Every structure is written in structure tokens, then in C-alpha cells.
Amino acid sequence: MKIIKTPLLLVCFVSVLAGCQYFQFPGVHKINIQQGHILTEEMITQLEPGLNKRQVRYILGTPLIDDIFNDDRWDYYYSLKMGDGRFFKRTLTVYFDGDTMTHYEGENLPDLEESDTEDTEKGDKEPDTPLPTNT
């Protein structure tokens, strides 16, 4: 009976460890998880004060958070969790006065100007935003 308990205990222990987040079997592939709206440099450069809500919706898409209590603010969010554990997020808030866009603000938006002083040696540089495909 003791001979049966040892392998059974070992199998139970390994199955418990397999569900643990910090224990990883070698060769297991973890996928990248994208959520929200993809915000590209081309989209941001098309935004300018004076656009109406319909034009902004055409450029950026339907806002992720359409606040019924504050119709003059649209929020867009994009996050990317890489399979290796790195996490990147972008937020964009567009403000309106009635039906006319006044300004926008956001965090970690794509660079509108190419700069040669970027430190690309770090491993935490955000990957290029993938473009949506129909395939």
C-alpha cells in the first residue's frame, strides 16, 4: 500500500505545481494578450481640434468607455501583456465641447516624432503595435 501512495503523492504534487504561476514547464508557450483599441501614430496625427464626434469616431473607433454622465469625454484604452510577463498600456482621452473636439491627452501614446536618442538596449521597450488584419 505504501508503494501506491508514493507515486500517487508525487503525481498530486506535480499537478499542484503545474497550476502555480511561478513554476513553468520548459518549452511551454505563453501567448500575448491584447485588449482595447489599437492606437497607432497615424490615428493620433489625424486628431485635431475642431473635428466633430462622428469624425473622431471614424478615426479612432467607438470609445471603450462611453460615459453617460459625461458625454463630453471619450476614453480609449489599449493594453498588451507579453508572454514573458512584460505589460504595456496606452490610454487616450478625447474631450469635446458639445459636438466639437477641443483637445486630447493620454499616457504612453506612440511617438509622433522619430528620435534617435531612444535607448533600445533595454528589454522593456514597447513592441510595435500590431495592425489589425482581416485574416
Disulfide bonds with the S-S distance in Angstrom:
none
